[in-house]
């Protein structure tokens, strides 16, 4: 029997969210690699899955354990299911070394898709933009935090973060200090669980709310930073004056191109102003 490494998504809270294919894969595989054996054993017991060789892969033992698992599976012709504590593996979790090691040995790798905190939060955010950036956890050092937040503010796309309850207040303070107090945020807490909650407000107001509601600083947080719309630069009187002069000697299209290049302005908007001037 040939070895296959399955990357298996598991529920982020509600166990009913597991897929039939995920259950079949966990039953089929002889080896199960996971983040925390205690969490995974609860999942396996719930679905009556027993007699598996279970290994824990975390940031402190990832390379050594991954090599051991791959070697054992390959020598015995066994298959491996890799799961994380919740959601889709290898997203802000250990596991990439296991995947790359399997690929280097030409072991087949197959995703078993399912729950994901990223897409779950974005789907209920109401953000009218199909694009987003996923960062994961914000860095811990202040310089790196400032650099990361400055970059996402420049990119002007919705940006998704994971955060632990112990760091939510500092996260919000960083948004206030390094982007803007008025920055809009969408926060999902404890998704699919009993105390599932969603919040949508400015960074400043949410910081105040959670300071006053410490009882809600529990569970897993997904935070989406929603960029403030870039204000469109208005056409100055100087640009209009230059446009009028150039229009006397040049075609409108050429005149608008020169003005926009000289002032680093919006060529289309300048062109439309030229049409209005012609019709006066």
CORBELRA-V340499 format. One record per pair of residues at least 4 apart in sequence whose C-alpha atoms are under 7 Angstrom apart, sorted by the first residue. I is the first residue (numbers start at 1). J is the second residue. Records with the same first field share a line. If there is no record, write none. Layout:
I->J + J
This chain:
1->77 + 78
2->77 + 78
3->73 + 74 + 77 + 78 + 79 + 107 + 108
4->79 + 80 + 107 + 108 + 109
5->79 + 80 + 81 + 108 + 109 + 110
6->80 + 81 + 82 + 109 + 110 + 111 + 112
7->81 + 82 + 83 + 89 + 110 + 111 + 112
8->22 + 81 + 82 + 83 + 88 + 89 + 111 + 112 + 113
9->83 + 87 + 88 + 89 + 112 + 113 + 114 + 115
10->18 + 83 + 86 + 87 + 88 + 114 + 115
11->15 + 17 + 18 + 86 + 87 + 115
12->86 + 87 + 115 + 117 + 192
13->191 + 192 + 193
14->192 + 193
18->22 + 114
19->23 + 114
20->24
21->25
22->26 + 112
23->27
24->28
25->29
26->81
27->49
29->79 + 80 + 81
30->52 + 53 + 78 + 79 + 80
31->52 + 53 + 54 + 79 + 80 + 81
32->52 + 53 + 54 + 55 + 80 + 81 + 82
33->54 + 55 + 56 + 57 + 80 + 81 + 82 + 83
34->40 + 55 + 56 + 57 + 82 + 83 + 84
35->56 + 57 + 58 + 84 + 85
36->40 + 56 + 85
37->41 + 56
38->42
39->43 + 85
40->44 + 85
41->45
42->46
43->47
44->48 + 49 + 50
45->49
57->61 + 62 + 65 + 94
58->62 + 94
59->94
61->65
62->66 + 94
63->67 + 97
64->68
65->69
66->70 + 98
67->71
68->72
69->73
70->74 + 102
71->75
72->76
73->77 + 78 + 79
74->78
83->89
84->88 + 89
87->115 + 116 + 117
88->114 + 115 + 116
89->93
90->94 + 95 + 96
92->136
95->99
96->100
97->101
98->102
99->103
100->104
101->105
102->106 + 107
103->107
116->120
117->121
118->122
119->123
120->124
121->125 + 188 + 222
125->186
131->157
132->157 + 158 + 159
133->157 + 158 + 159 + 160
134->159 + 160 + 161
135->160 + 161
136->160 + 161 + 162
137->161 + 162 + 163
138->145 + 161
139->144 + 145
140->145
141->145
142->146
143->147
144->148
145->149
146->150 + 178
147->151
148->152
149->153 + 178 + 179
150->154 + 178 + 179
151->155
152->156
153->179 + 227
156->227
157->226 + 227
158->224 + 225 + 226 + 227
159->224 + 225 + 226
160->223 + 224 + 225
161->222 + 223 + 224
162->221 + 222 + 223
163->167 + 168 + 220 + 221 + 222
164->168 + 220 + 221
165->217 + 218 + 219 + 220 + 221
167->171
168->172
169->173 + 207
170->174
171->175
172->176 + 203 + 207
173->177 + 207
174->178
175->179 + 180 + 203
176->180 + 181 + 203 + 204
181->202 + 203 + 204
182->202 + 203 + 204
183->202 + 203 + 226 + 227 + 228
184->201 + 202 + 203 + 225 + 226
185->200 + 201 + 202 + 203 + 223 + 224 + 225 + 226
186->199 + 200 + 201 + 223 + 224 + 225
187->198 + 199 + 200 + 221 + 222 + 223 + 224
188->197 + 198 + 199 + 221 + 222 + 223
189->196 + 197 + 198 + 219 + 220 + 221 + 222
190->195 + 196 + 197 + 219 + 220 + 221
191->196
192->196
201->205 + 206
202->206
203->207
204->208
205->209
206->210
207->211
208->212
209->213
210->214
235->239
236->240
237->241
238->242
239->243 + 259
240->244
241->245
242->246 + 259
243->247 + 255 + 256 + 259
244->248
246->250 + 255
247->251 + 252 + 255
250->254 + 255
251->255
252->256 + 271 + 274
253->257 + 271
254->258
255->259
256->260 + 267 + 270 + 271
257->261 + 267
258->262
259->263
260->264 + 265 + 266 + 267
261->265
266->270
267->271
268->272
269->273
270->274
271->275
272->276
273->277
274->278
275->279
276->280
